[in-house]
Amino acid sequence: MERYEPKNIFTWIDAFIAETTSPHHLAILKNYRRHGIFEVTGNWEWILTPEMTVDDPHYRINLGGGTLVLDGKEAVGEFYEGLKQTGLMSTFGPIREQFLVGDWGLASHGLWGHQIPGAVAIEQGHEIDDPNAFYNVTVLQATVWHYTPDARLIGEHIFEDPGSRTIEKLDPADVLTPDEAMEPILKLLADELEREPLPTAR
């Protein structure tokens, strides 16, 4: 089974950025990339700044057969904080991904992987034989992100294909701890902030 490698989190978006020439489209893609690194590292407050996101964002997240609707920065912030508190964000990301970008925003489609403990696998509805083990879960996912003319995020719409989910028990030697997964991601964050520091006015 394929697995997510944290060091590859931006492989596909970086390749797409490299071949994009429209200044507006580049601004959207760079916002998306910056959003991703802030989200994975738990710095979600930086996502919801006026430079990156509109004052009243709208998210629709289709996971597990249901739809979660998030209206406004408070609801979105609470959602991100919940993800942060799981401690598992660094072990979740794209295994492979494709993109389209237009003046309205961008869309992506790809296979995503997540390494999770048995208790989380049970919560997600998986039938497993060992709640003390760790599991590798993969799923096909499509997303649509809308942006303003000045390349600020309006909102996300995420679609998971439940029928594509697979799960595999991991050998203990193959388990990647969140701290191990975060190490290359923190390097990417440092590189990102070196290229474009955060605005000083907060």
URTACOR-V532422 format. One line per field, one symbol per residue. phi: phi as a letter, one per 20 degrees, with the letter a starting at -180 (. if undefined). burial: # if it has 16 or more other C-alpha atoms within 10 Angstrom, else .. A space follows every 10 residues. Layout:
BEGIN
phi->???
burial->???
END
This chain:
BEGIN
phi->.fcfdgfdgd geffffgfde dfgfffffff fgffgfffff enefgffeeg fdcffcfcdc ceclnccddc dnffffffff ffffffmdff dcrfebbccc cbfeqbccba edcbecfgff gfgeneecdb feedcddcbf bccccecffd mdferccdcd egfefcbbfe fgfefdfgff ffgfffffff fffffbffgf ec
burial->..####..## .##..##... ...####### ########## ####.####. .###..#### ##.......# ..#..##..# #.##...### #######.#. #..####### #########. #......... ..######## #######... ########## ....#.#.## ....##.#.. ##.###.##. .#........ ..
END
